[in-house]
Amino acid sequence: MDMFTLHRGRVPLLISLPHDGSFIPADIAARMRPAARRSPDTDWHVARLYEPLAEVLGASVLKPRASRYVVDLNRPADGHALYPGRRETGLVSLIGFDGEALYRDGEAPDAAEVQRRINDFWQPYHDALAQELARLRAEHGRVVLWEGHSIRGHVPMLFEGKLPDFNLGTAAGASCGSDLQARLADCLQAQSQYSVAVNGRFKGGYITRHYGRPDDGVQAVQLELVQLNYMDEASFAYDPAKALPVQALIERLLRICLA
């Protein structure tokens, strides 16, 4: 099967959506608990938010087919923690965001299966990501990598209380230049409809941290959205009316990247 979809754009902007996929192969799903087979921790509908904007702007878009439960494309292949000392899901996670087991007793993947998933799913996505960044940088001399994510507003395992609506992450300023971060933050803070955090609970995952090399012409930014602002978190249903102002604000942010 196709492991990912890449639309090659014409401007120096690549939108990566590593948790957009929800597909779980049958042999894996058969060993999972029923609730996990729905892949509830998917970044639901982020492609629906971003793809129309990418078409207008001429940006590249990379998205996977498989769920993060198969392998998490935004985790390092060696499995080390992104936030040491905090509870979090992993490269091939055994728990979901609710802290419950994903697999039936005795059915969790072993080390050999984890490596197969890295080879079959993780590596192809990262190869495509690196190649598209290289193409855009060669053509334009610089490129912005935009990591599009979303999450439920309340996830007690990861954080207390409600997560801010728009969470901008730049690896605490290491993955992009200070000017770009400041302009993006100013844009977010200039509006009053949504709450905002910059390098708060979500500072950027592996992709942002690994590929963001501003001194080498690659700036990387992660945006974590709270899902209730554009969908129903219980049913996973997209809400076009609620999504419109979210898309409008995202478009302003993406245009800042291109400027």
NUMARFI-360420 format. One record per residue (C-alpha): chain; x, y, z negated. Coordinates in Angstrom, 1 decimal, always signed. Example, Ala and Ser with C-alpha at 12.3 -4.5 7.8 and 13.67 -1.06 7.14 Angstrom:
BEGIN
  cadena      px      py      pz
       A   +12.3    -4.5    -7.8
       A   +13.7    -1.1    -7.1
//
This chain:
BEGIN
  cadena      px      py      pz
       A    +0.0    +0.0    +0.0
       A    +1.0    +3.6    +0.3
       A    +2.7    +4.6    -3.0
       A    +2.2    +8.3    -2.4
       A    +1.0   +11.0    +0.0
       A    +3.2   +13.8    +1.1
       A    +1.9   +16.8    +3.1
       A    +4.9   +18.8    +4.4
       A    +4.3   +22.5    +4.3
       A    +6.0   +25.5    +5.9
       A    +6.9   +27.7    +2.9
       A    +9.4   +27.1    +0.1
       A    +6.9   +25.7    -2.4
       A    +6.4   +22.1    -3.3
       A    +3.4   +21.1    -5.5
       A    +3.9   +17.8    -7.3
       A    +1.0   +16.1    -8.9
       A    +2.5   +13.0   -10.5
       A    -0.5   +12.1   -12.7
       A    -3.2   +12.6   -10.1
       A    -3.4    +8.9    -9.2
       A    -5.9    +6.5   -11.0
       A    -5.4    +3.2    -9.1
       A    -4.3    +0.2   -11.1
       A    -3.4    -3.0    -9.2
       A    -5.6    -5.9    -9.9
       A    -2.9    -8.1   -11.5
       A    -2.1    -5.3   -14.0
       A    -5.7    -4.3   -14.7
       A    -6.6    -8.0   -15.5
       A    -4.3    -7.9   -18.5
       A    -5.5    -4.5   -19.8
       A    -8.3    -3.7   -22.3
       A   -11.5    -2.7   -20.6
       A   -11.3    +1.0   -21.6
       A    -7.8    +1.3   -20.2
       A    -8.9    +0.1   -16.7
       A   -10.7    +3.4   -16.2
       A    -7.3    +5.1   -16.5
       A    -8.9    +7.8   -18.7
       A    -5.6    +9.7   -19.2
       A    -5.4   +10.6   -15.5
       A    -4.9   +14.3   -14.6
       A    -8.4   +14.2   -13.0
       A    -9.0   +16.3    -9.9
       A    -5.8   +18.2    -9.9
       A    -5.4   +17.5    -6.2
       A    -8.9   +18.9    -5.7
       A    -7.8   +22.1    -7.4
       A    -4.5   +22.4    -5.6
       A    -4.9   +21.1    -2.1
       A    -7.1   +23.9    -0.8
       A    -4.7   +26.4    -2.1
       A    -1.7   +24.6    -0.6
       A    -3.5   +24.6    +2.8
       A    -4.0   +28.4    +2.6
       A    -0.5   +29.1    +1.4
       A    +1.3   +26.6    +3.5
       A    +2.8   +24.7    +0.6
       A    +3.9   +21.0    +0.5
       A    +1.9   +18.6    -1.7
       A    +3.1   +15.3    -3.1
       A    +0.8   +13.0    -5.0
       A    +0.8    +9.3    -6.0
       A    -1.9    +6.7    -5.7
       A    -1.2    +4.7    -8.8
       A    -2.1    +5.6   -12.4
       A    +0.3    +6.8   -14.9
       A    -0.5    +3.5   -16.7
       A    +1.3    +1.6   -14.0
       A    +4.4    +3.8   -14.5
       A    +4.7    +7.4   -15.6
       A    +6.4    +9.4   -12.8
       A    +7.0   +12.3   -15.2
       A    +9.2   +10.2   -17.5
       A   +12.9    +9.3   -17.1
       A   +13.6    +5.9   -15.7
       A   +15.7    +5.0   -18.7
       A   +12.6    +5.5   -20.9
       A   +14.1    +8.1   -23.3
       A   +11.6   +10.3   -25.2
       A   +10.7   +13.8   -23.9
       A    +9.8   +15.1   -27.3
       A   +12.0   +13.2   -29.9
       A   +10.4   +12.8   -33.2
       A    +6.9   +13.1   -31.9
       A    +4.5   +10.3   -30.9
       A    +4.1   +10.1   -27.1
       A    +3.3    +7.8   -24.3
       A    +6.2    +6.3   -22.4
       A    +7.5    +5.3   -19.0
       A    +5.4    +2.2   -18.9
       A    +3.3    +3.0   -21.8
       A    +1.7    +0.4   -24.1
       A    -0.7    +3.0   -25.6
       A    -3.0    +5.7   -24.3
       A    -3.5    +9.3   -25.5
       A    -6.0    +7.9   -28.1
       A    -3.2    +5.8   -29.6
       A    -5.0    +2.6   -28.8
       A    -3.3    -0.4   -27.1
       A    -3.7    -0.5   -23.3
       A    -3.0    -4.3   -23.0
       A    -4.7    -7.3   -24.4
       A    -2.7    -9.1   -27.1
       A    +0.3   -10.8   -25.6
       A    -0.3    -9.3   -22.1
       A    +2.1    -6.3   -22.2
       A    +4.7    -6.1   -19.4
       A    +8.2    -7.4   -20.1
       A   +11.5    -5.8   -19.2
       A   +11.6    -7.4   -15.8
       A    +8.1    -6.2   -14.9
       A    +8.9    -2.7   -16.1
       A   +11.9    -2.7   -13.7
       A    +9.7    -3.8   -10.8
       A    +7.3    -1.0   -11.4
       A   +10.2    +1.5   -11.5
       A   +11.5    +0.0    -8.2
       A    +8.1    -0.1    -6.5
       A    +6.4    +3.1    -7.8
       A    +8.7    +5.4    -9.6
       A   +11.7    +5.4    -7.3
       A    +9.7    +6.0    -4.0
       A    +8.0    +9.0    -5.5
       A   +11.2   +10.5    -6.7
       A   +13.0    +9.8    -3.5
       A   +10.2   +11.7    -1.6
       A   +10.3   +14.5    -4.1
       A   +14.1   +15.0    -3.8
       A   +14.0   +14.8    +0.0
       A   +11.3   +17.3    +0.3
       A   +13.0   +19.7    -2.0
       A   +16.2   +19.3    +0.0
       A   +14.3   +20.0    +3.3
       A   +12.7   +23.1    +2.0
       A   +15.8   +24.4    +0.4
       A   +17.8   +23.8    +3.7
       A   +15.1   +25.7    +5.7
       A   +14.6   +28.6    +3.3
       A   +17.6   +28.7    +1.0
       A   +15.5   +28.4    -2.1
       A   +12.4   +26.5    -3.2
       A    +9.9   +26.5    -6.1
       A    +8.8   +23.1    -7.5
       A    +5.3   +23.5    -9.1
       A    +4.3   +20.6   -11.4
       A    +0.5   +20.5   -11.6
       A    -1.0   +18.7   -14.6
       A    -4.1   +18.6   -16.7
       A    -5.2   +17.0   -20.0
       A    -8.2   +16.9   -22.4
       A    -8.5   +19.8   -24.7
       A    -8.3   +17.7   -27.9
       A    -5.7   +14.9   -28.1
       A    -5.0   +14.4   -31.8
       A    -2.1   +12.0   -31.2
       A    -0.2   +14.7   -29.3
       A    -1.2   +18.0   -31.1
       A    -3.4   +19.5   -33.7
       A    -6.5   +21.4   -32.8
       A    -7.4   +22.6   -29.3
       A    -4.7   +23.0   -26.7
       A    -4.6   +26.4   -25.0
       A    -6.3   +26.5   -21.6
       A    -3.2   +27.3   -19.5
       A    +0.2   +25.9   -20.7
       A    +3.2   +27.1   -18.8
       A    +6.4   +25.1   -19.2
       A    +9.9   +26.0   -17.9
       A   +12.0   +23.8   -20.2
       A   +12.3   +26.8   -22.5
       A   +13.6   +28.9   -19.6
       A   +16.1   +26.4   -18.3
       A   +14.2   +25.2   -15.2
       A   +13.5   +28.6   -13.6
       A   +14.9   +32.1   -13.6
       A   +13.9   +34.5   -16.3
       A   +12.3   +36.9   -13.8
       A    +9.9   +34.2   -12.4
       A    +9.0   +33.0   -15.9
       A    +8.2   +36.6   -17.0
       A    +6.1   +37.4   -13.9
       A    +4.1   +34.2   -14.3
       A    +3.6   +34.8   -18.0
       A    +2.6   +38.4   -17.4
       A    +0.0   +37.2   -14.9
       A    -1.5   +34.7   -17.3
       A    -1.5   +37.1   -20.3
       A    -3.1   +39.9   -18.2
       A    -6.4   +38.0   -18.1
       A    -8.7   +37.3   -21.0
       A   -10.9   +34.4   -19.8
       A    -8.4   +31.7   -20.7
       A    -6.0   +31.1   -23.6
       A    -2.4   +30.8   -22.7
       A    +0.8   +29.3   -24.1
       A    +4.3   +29.6   -22.6
       A    +6.8   +26.8   -23.5
       A    +4.5   +25.7   -26.4
       A    +3.5   +22.1   -26.9
       A    +4.2   +21.4   -23.2
       A    +7.6   +22.7   -22.1
       A    +7.7   +20.6   -18.9
       A    +8.3   +16.9   -18.4
       A   +11.1   +15.0   -16.8
       A   +10.4   +16.3   -13.3
       A   +10.5   +20.0   -14.4
       A   +13.6   +19.4   -16.5
       A   +15.5   +17.2   -14.0
       A   +14.9   +19.1   -10.7
       A   +14.8   +22.6   -12.0
       A   +18.2   +24.1   -11.1
       A   +17.8   +27.8   -10.6
       A   +21.5   +28.4   -10.1
       A   +21.2   +25.9    -7.1
       A   +18.1   +27.5    -5.6
       A   +15.5   +25.2    -7.1
       A   +13.2   +26.7    -9.6
       A   +10.7   +24.4   -11.4
       A    +7.6   +25.2   -13.4
       A    +4.9   +23.0   -15.0
       A    +1.3   +24.1   -15.6
       A    -0.8   +22.0   -17.9
       A    -4.5   +22.8   -17.7
       A    -7.2   +21.9   -20.1
       A    -9.7   +19.8   -18.2
       A   -12.9   +21.2   -19.8
       A   -12.3   +24.4   -17.8
       A   -13.0   +22.7   -14.5
       A   -14.7   +19.3   -15.2
       A   -16.7   +17.3   -17.7
       A   -14.2   +15.5   -19.9
       A   -16.6   +12.7   -20.9
       A   -17.8   +11.6   -17.4
       A   -14.7   +12.9   -15.5
       A   -17.1   +14.7   -13.1
       A   -15.7   +17.8   -11.3
       A   -17.5   +21.1   -11.9
       A   -17.1   +23.3    -8.8
       A   -18.5   +26.4   -10.4
       A   -16.2   +26.2   -13.4
       A   -13.3   +25.3   -11.2
       A   -13.5   +28.4    -9.0
       A   -12.0   +30.9   -11.5
       A    -9.3   +28.3   -12.5
       A    -8.3   +28.0    -8.8
       A    -8.3   +31.8    -8.4
       A    -5.8   +32.2   -11.3
       A    -3.7   +29.3   -10.0
       A    -3.5   +30.9    -6.6
       A    -2.2   +34.1    -8.2
       A    +0.5   +32.1    -9.9
       A    +1.5   +30.3    -6.8
       A    +1.7   +33.6    -4.8
       A    +4.0   +34.9    -7.5
       A    +6.3   +31.9    -6.8
       A    +6.3   +32.7    -3.1
       A    +6.9   +36.4    -3.6
//
